[in-house]
Amino acid sequence: MREIRGEFGRSVRIERVSGDLGRVMDGPTVHELAEACDAGRIMFVRHLTVEIASFEELPPDYELAELVLGELTEYPKALAVQAWTDNAGTGGSSYHRIEQALGERGVTVTRSGQELVVSCFVGRRATLLGLNRLEDSLSDWPGGRMRLARADERVSRSEFKLEEAIATFGLLLPAGGKAVDLGASPGGWTRILRQHGKEVWSVDPGSLDPRLRADRRIHHEATTAGRFFAANRTRFDVVVNDMRMDQVLSARMMVDAAAHLRCGGLAIVTLKGGGKNPLDGARRGLDVLRQEYDVLHARQLHHNRNEITVVARKL
């Protein structure tokens, strides 16, 4: 709420619908909100839709289809439907209700990958139905809740954060090249970087997962970031940092790393937050990063918990 009012004025009315969902009553358009989120000026919003109806419970199928299709100027061949609840539920029953309603009208329904997204939020007090363009929705997952498979080859949970950032922001990591992973242990982000063809310097006094040690294009530097950079002569294309430290300290470390990054090189860092003022802490970290970087994206993603992911490019 603070971010939206700070960007668009204190007169913007926002109503809390549930623990993590709010309704913007007036003020900016959804496109204006999406632009501010994409630019990193608003960090704590993960999903956007335009409300078209609110119910105590979903109406009959024919009425559901009329509500959605009546909002469109052209009859769609396909729509994405995203349903979720205000708890850990998946919203599967609501998804299938909408899928059936639209399917009876000849519309193909998928869970993602379409230009238009139907959103259905099932709360304790009300069920909300929304419709939005994918490009203004921020995420192609229900409520921005991306769920990735827990494959056996994963080294750590932290891999989800980097994978989500790459997918959400549409990052194109430079083909090949060299990367440095600060605070790498046990090597989750290192593994993802190797999947993208990078030769990786993994910097951490702690050990790497045994499955990574045999890879000749992974160089484990069992030391601190400061000592590594003091002796380093390699120029990197990508630097990543998922270390557990204060936002400003993490940002300062990335500023130090900029001297070892090629011009235009990519930086990805999680700024740890929490506490009473996570927004203020994140902003302080971003101010430090802007000394050496152009901040491209900054957002609290589903797998972040109490932190934001920042993507920046060296000036």
Number of C-alpha atoms within 10 A of each C-alpha: 17 11 16 23 15 12 15 14 13 12 9 16 14 15 11 11 15 16 9 11 17 14 15 18 10 10 17 16 11 17 16 13 21 22 16 17 24 18 14 18 19 24 23 20 21 22 20 27 23 19 16 16 15 15 12 12 13 19 12 11 16 14 12 19 20 13 16 18 17 12 11 11 7 8 12 13 10 18 21 22 27 26 24 23 19 17 13 7 10 16 18 12 11 21 22 15 16 25 21 19 21 23 15 13 13 13 18 15 22 15 17 18 14 18 15 20 28 27 28 27 20 25 18 11 11 15 17 21 23 20 24 19 17 19 16 22 25 22 20 23 24 25 25 19 16 16 12 12 7 10 7 6 9 18 21 15 12 16 19 22 21 23 16 19 23 15 13 17 16 9 12 10 16 14 10 13 15 21 27 30 26 25 22 26 23 19 29 23 30 30 24 17 25 18 10 15 17 23 22 25 22 28 28 22 15 16 16 20 15 11 12 19 14 8 12 9 15 21 16 22 19 18 14 14 20 13 12 16 15 8 8 10 9 14 17 22 24 26 23 25 23 21 19 13 13 15 24 20 15 22 26 17 16 24 18 15 20 25 14 20 23 16 15 14 21 25 26 23 24 27 30 23 22 12 8 8 9 17 18 11 19 26 17 13 20 22 14 19 26 16 14 19 23 17 21 15 21 28 26 21 24 18 22 20 12 14 22 25 25 26 22 23 22 22 14
